Amino acid sequence: MVLTGFEKFPSDNTDLKVENFIAGWTYILGTSLKEYLEIS
């Protein structure tokens, strides 16, 4: 996965750190989506 465009976000906003995006997408794709598909 290649992450681009982060340089456009304000650098002083800690909520928008690259690490947070990676953690969020990892959770969505690795846990949330898997659980949703198992239930469906």
Biotite code that builds the C-alpha atoms (Angstrom):
import biotite.structure as struc

atoms = struc.array([
    struc.Atom([0.000, 0.000, 0.000], chain_id="A", res_id=1, res_name="MET", atom_name="CA", element="C"),
    struc.Atom([1.280, 3.430, -0.876], chain_id="A", res_id=2, res_name="VAL", atom_name="CA", element="C"),
    struc.Atom([0.132, 6.400, 1.153], chain_id="A", res_id=3, res_name="LEU", atom_name="CA", element="C"),
    struc.Atom([0.201, 9.777, -0.569], chain_id="A", res_id=4, res_name="THR", atom_name="CA", element="C"),
    struc.Atom([-1.289, 13.188, 0.087], chain_id="A", res_id=5, res_name="GLY", atom_name="CA", element="C"),
    struc.Atom([-0.446, 13.418, 3.780], chain_id="A", res_id=6, res_name="PHE", atom_name="CA", element="C"),
    struc.Atom([1.721, 16.466, 3.165], chain_id="A", res_id=7, res_name="GLU", atom_name="CA", element="C"),
    struc.Atom([-1.502, 18.432, 2.545], chain_id="A", res_id=8, res_name="LYS", atom_name="CA", element="C"),
    struc.Atom([-2.790, 17.871, 6.090], chain_id="A", res_id=9, res_name="PHE", atom_name="CA", element="C"),
    struc.Atom([-1.831, 20.277, 8.880], chain_id="A", res_id=10, res_name="PRO", atom_name="CA", element="C"),
    struc.Atom([1.283, 18.939, 10.591], chain_id="A", res_id=11, res_name="SER", atom_name="CA", element="C"),
    struc.Atom([0.174, 20.154, 14.022], chain_id="A", res_id=12, res_name="ASP", atom_name="CA", element="C"),
    struc.Atom([-2.971, 17.957, 14.066], chain_id="A", res_id=13, res_name="ASN", atom_name="CA", element="C"),
    struc.Atom([-1.937, 14.750, 15.848], chain_id="A", res_id=14, res_name="THR", atom_name="CA", element="C"),
    struc.Atom([-5.189, 13.010, 14.851], chain_id="A", res_id=15, res_name="ASP", atom_name="CA", element="C"),
    struc.Atom([-4.003, 13.032, 11.241], chain_id="A", res_id=16, res_name="LEU", atom_name="CA", element="C"),
    struc.Atom([-0.687, 11.257, 11.778], chain_id="A", res_id=17, res_name="LYS", atom_name="CA", element="C"),
    struc.Atom([0.236, 8.600, 9.223], chain_id="A", res_id=18, res_name="VAL", atom_name="CA", element="C"),
    struc.Atom([0.354, 6.027, 12.026], chain_id="A", res_id=19, res_name="GLU", atom_name="CA", element="C"),
    struc.Atom([-3.305, 6.682, 12.842], chain_id="A", res_id=20, res_name="ASN", atom_name="CA", element="C"),
    struc.Atom([-4.373, 6.203, 9.221], chain_id="A", res_id=21, res_name="PHE", atom_name="CA", element="C"),
    struc.Atom([-2.422, 2.949, 9.015], chain_id="A", res_id=22, res_name="ILE", atom_name="CA", element="C"),
    struc.Atom([-3.883, 1.672, 12.289], chain_id="A", res_id=23, res_name="ALA", atom_name="CA", element="C"),
    struc.Atom([-7.405, 2.613, 11.241], chain_id="A", res_id=24, res_name="GLY", atom_name="CA", element="C"),
    struc.Atom([-7.227, 0.946, 7.826], chain_id="A", res_id=25, res_name="TRP", atom_name="CA", element="C"),
    struc.Atom([-5.513, -2.096, 9.301], chain_id="A", res_id=26, res_name="THR", atom_name="CA", element="C"),
    struc.Atom([-8.383, -2.467, 11.745], chain_id="A", res_id=27, res_name="TYR", atom_name="CA", element="C"),
    struc.Atom([-11.049, -1.933, 9.094], chain_id="A", res_id=28, res_name="ILE", atom_name="CA", element="C"),
    struc.Atom([-9.565, -4.375, 6.610], chain_id="A", res_id=29, res_name="LEU", atom_name="CA", element="C"),
    struc.Atom([-8.174, -6.897, 9.058], chain_id="A", res_id=30, res_name="GLY", atom_name="CA", element="C"),
    struc.Atom([-10.879, -7.085, 11.717], chain_id="A", res_id=31, res_name="THR", atom_name="CA", element="C"),
    struc.Atom([-14.050, -5.148, 10.953], chain_id="A", res_id=32, res_name="SER", atom_name="CA", element="C"),
    struc.Atom([-14.476, -6.310, 7.377], chain_id="A", res_id=33, res_name="LEU", atom_name="CA", element="C"),
    struc.Atom([-13.659, -9.913, 8.267], chain_id="A", res_id=34, res_name="LYS", atom_name="CA", element="C"),
    struc.Atom([-16.257, -9.931, 11.051], chain_id="A", res_id=35, res_name="GLU", atom_name="CA", element="C"),
    struc.Atom([-18.855, -8.290, 8.812], chain_id="A", res_id=36, res_name="TYR", atom_name="CA", element="C"),
    struc.Atom([-18.319, -10.830, 6.045], chain_id="A", res_id=37, res_name="LEU", atom_name="CA", element="C"),
    struc.Atom([-18.500, -13.764, 8.452], chain_id="A", res_id=38, res_name="GLU", atom_name="CA", element="C"),
    struc.Atom([-21.883, -12.543, 9.751], chain_id="A", res_id=39, res_name="ILE", atom_name="CA", element="C"),
    struc.Atom([-23.325, -11.754, 6.307], chain_id="A", res_id=40, res_name="SER", atom_name="CA", element="C"),
])
